Amino acid sequence: MKRVQFSITYPERLRHPIHREIVGDGSISQAELLMWSPTADATTLFRFDGEPAATEAVLTAIDSLTTSALVADGKGTYAFLRQDAYEFAESILDAIAEAAVIFVPPVVFEARGTVQFEAVGETAAVGDFHDTLSELGDIEIRHVHDFERVRSPSGLTDRQLAALEAAVDAGYYAVPRQGTLADVAATLDCATSTAGELVRKAEAAVVRRYVTTQ
């Protein structure tokens, strides 16, 4: 089994309405789809890296939105959404439905136009999925790992763990320090501010777990 991180840039016509809103907008630079329901009447949990007012403005692009609840979280906003439909392009939904892989959250929509996500499956299945998506957009494989489902003993999210791994590889924790948060951001293909937030939250989780187990 392989765990593969993809980065894809869809043409404008295939972008999700939320993604169209944040590309080049400025007030929101990233939206993370954290959880979603397996049903036609979509229920999703997003996190936007902007204030609730900016997030609410982005959500007006979703025609199928029936209810929403926004919760401020530091410099970001969690958005719990109920919709009549997911509003992804049919060709993308078909590719997902036919893929023999499992998708690992989050799905990250970025202002520069890219979508990042991870898929887990047999090598051949992941390859087939890659070939299908390559017909829909400009796709890149960012990382490939053997899949090992081991729960983090520190309670880290997959994204936070990836940030710490990138920091270690970059020499961020070397003495003297050899790497920067910009290096971490480059590995994760995200903004430096996002990398900094991921590293800080990961460090806090590790320290809390260490202190409480002593």
Legacy VTK file of the C-alpha trace (Angstrom):
# vtk DataFile Version 3.0
C-alpha trace
ASCII
DATASET POLYDATA
POINTS 214 float
0.000 0.000 0.000
1.212 3.477 -0.879
0.338 6.860 0.570
0.723 9.575 -2.063
0.437 13.347 -1.757
-0.886 14.980 -4.914
-0.944 18.613 -5.994
-3.239 19.499 -8.892
-4.231 22.691 -10.648
-7.622 22.465 -12.330
-8.737 24.786 -15.121
-11.161 27.497 -14.025
-14.210 25.585 -15.251
-13.424 22.608 -12.971
-12.644 24.526 -9.793
-14.945 24.226 -6.807
-16.898 27.466 -6.122
-15.009 28.006 -2.863
-11.712 27.649 -4.676
-12.760 30.148 -7.343
-13.496 32.660 -4.603
-10.181 32.373 -2.771
-7.912 32.357 -5.850
-6.432 35.831 -5.920
-8.897 37.152 -3.341
-6.362 38.097 -0.672
-8.518 37.892 2.456
-8.562 34.066 2.371
-5.446 32.287 1.111
-6.278 28.701 2.101
-9.301 26.523 2.784
-8.927 23.038 4.259
-11.687 20.469 3.796
-11.230 18.554 7.045
-14.190 16.150 7.014
-17.035 15.237 4.697
-20.058 12.954 4.698
-20.379 10.009 2.289
-23.876 11.094 1.257
-25.345 13.107 -1.601
-26.601 15.839 0.765
-23.122 17.052 1.629
-22.104 17.844 5.184
-18.596 19.240 5.452
-16.207 20.812 7.931
-13.794 23.409 6.549
-11.130 25.590 8.088
-10.376 28.922 6.438
-7.290 30.978 7.254
-9.285 34.178 7.625
-11.777 35.948 9.848
-15.451 34.860 9.988
-16.570 37.853 7.903
-14.151 36.977 5.107
-15.146 33.316 5.344
-18.840 34.170 5.153
-18.195 36.216 2.012
-16.483 33.221 0.359
-19.374 30.922 1.268
-21.840 33.018 -0.739
-20.420 31.264 -3.820
-22.028 27.954 -2.770
-25.474 27.840 -4.373
-26.402 24.560 -2.655
-25.646 25.809 0.875
-28.601 25.277 3.226
-27.110 25.979 6.665
-23.753 27.023 8.045
-22.118 27.591 11.431
-18.879 29.549 11.779
-16.499 29.375 14.742
-13.500 31.696 15.023
-10.203 29.972 15.823
-7.345 32.401 16.338
-6.621 33.814 12.894
-8.798 31.207 11.210
-12.423 30.135 11.040
-14.045 26.703 11.177
-17.118 26.363 8.978
-19.643 23.551 9.429
-21.673 23.402 6.220
-24.750 21.560 5.031
-25.388 21.520 1.287
-27.739 19.879 -1.180
-24.737 18.861 -3.289
-20.951 18.979 -3.144
-20.699 21.265 -6.226
-17.513 19.647 -7.476
-17.367 19.251 -11.254
-19.012 16.034 -12.436
-15.793 14.815 -14.064
-13.959 15.164 -10.736
-16.720 13.401 -8.806
-16.707 10.588 -11.375
-12.918 10.196 -11.033
-13.243 10.007 -7.254
-16.150 7.562 -7.357
-14.338 5.218 -9.735
-10.972 5.369 -7.954
-9.901 2.276 -5.994
-8.174 4.429 -3.388
-9.000 6.013 -0.044
-8.632 9.757 0.488
-6.994 11.096 3.647
-8.094 14.553 4.854
-7.485 17.389 4.621
-8.039 18.511 1.055
-6.282 21.884 0.840
-7.439 24.593 -1.568
-4.858 27.352 -2.051
-5.130 30.887 -3.395
-2.442 30.225 -5.997
-4.815 27.719 -7.628
-3.523 24.357 -6.422
-5.389 21.615 -4.573
-3.390 19.296 -2.315
-4.623 15.965 -1.000
-3.448 12.464 -0.115
-4.626 9.104 -1.407
-3.909 5.612 -0.105
-4.095 2.436 -2.160
-2.282 -0.270 -4.030
0.408 1.032 -6.359
-1.532 0.147 -9.512
-4.731 1.761 -8.211
-2.946 4.962 -7.246
-1.294 5.010 -10.668
-4.640 4.604 -12.435
-6.112 7.417 -10.376
-3.141 9.642 -11.250
-3.656 8.930 -14.953
-7.337 9.812 -14.711
-6.695 13.085 -12.914
-3.922 14.046 -15.340
-6.627 14.338 -17.993
-8.453 16.918 -15.858
-5.645 19.173 -14.651
-1.939 19.773 -14.182
-1.038 17.157 -11.569
2.156 16.615 -9.587
3.154 13.896 -7.125
4.656 15.620 -4.086
5.487 12.667 -1.824
5.193 8.880 -1.849
5.361 6.780 1.333
4.585 3.221 2.298
1.292 3.324 4.176
1.538 2.576 7.871
-1.531 3.373 9.902
0.036 4.120 13.255
-1.737 6.558 15.523
0.557 9.345 16.602
1.387 8.948 20.321
1.415 12.736 20.629
-2.082 13.240 19.247
-0.785 15.036 16.167
-2.838 15.404 13.022
-1.301 13.998 9.838
-0.602 17.527 8.639
1.122 18.504 11.903
3.227 15.336 11.814
4.239 16.105 8.232
5.261 19.604 9.339
7.477 18.229 12.114
9.046 15.698 9.772
9.760 18.460 7.267
11.243 20.630 10.022
13.557 17.846 11.165
14.644 17.076 7.589
15.318 20.772 6.953
17.515 21.102 10.040
15.069 23.407 11.811
15.842 21.704 15.143
19.589 21.362 14.539
21.984 23.212 16.849
22.846 25.636 15.450
19.632 25.876 13.420
20.186 25.117 9.742
16.665 25.330 8.330
13.797 27.809 8.441
10.020 27.762 8.372
10.318 28.794 4.738
12.062 25.457 4.114
9.220 23.639 5.868
6.688 25.569 3.788
8.515 24.624 0.599
8.370 20.927 1.503
4.675 21.093 2.423
3.940 23.382 -0.535
2.110 25.901 1.635
2.516 29.468 2.893
5.253 30.155 5.460
2.620 31.402 7.925
0.728 28.117 7.550
3.909 26.110 8.097
4.648 28.152 11.216
1.185 27.514 12.622
1.433 23.778 11.927
4.845 23.528 13.592
3.735 25.525 16.656
0.593 23.431 17.139
2.581 20.225 16.669
5.186 21.345 19.186
2.456 22.275 21.671
0.794 18.864 21.267
4.089 17.025 21.779
4.989 19.060 24.864
1.517 18.666 26.415
1.580 14.916 25.872
5.096 14.639 27.317
4.229 16.685 30.413
0.998 14.812 31.128
2.684 11.401 30.874
5.506 12.157 33.288
LINES 1 215
214 0 1 2 3 4 5 6 7 8 9 10 11 12 13 14 15 16 17 18 19 20 21 22 23 24 25 26 27 28 29 30 31 32 33 34 35 36 37 38 39 40 41 42 43 44 45 46 47 48 49 50 51 52 53 54 55 56 57 58 59 60 61 62 63 64 65 66 67 68 69 70 71 72 73 74 75 76 77 78 79 80 81 82 83 84 85 86 87 88 89 90 91 92 93 94 95 96 97 98 99 100 101 102 103 104 105 106 107 108 109 110 111 112 113 114 115 116 117 118 119 120 121 122 123 124 125 126 127 128 129 130 131 132 133 134 135 136 137 138 139 140 141 142 143 144 145 146 147 148 149 150 151 152 153 154 155 156 157 158 159 160 161 162 163 164 165 166 167 168 169 170 171 172 173 174 175 176 177 178 179 180 181 182 183 184 185 186 187 188 189 190 191 192 193 194 195 196 197 198 199 200 201 202 203 204 205 206 207 208 209 210 211 212 213
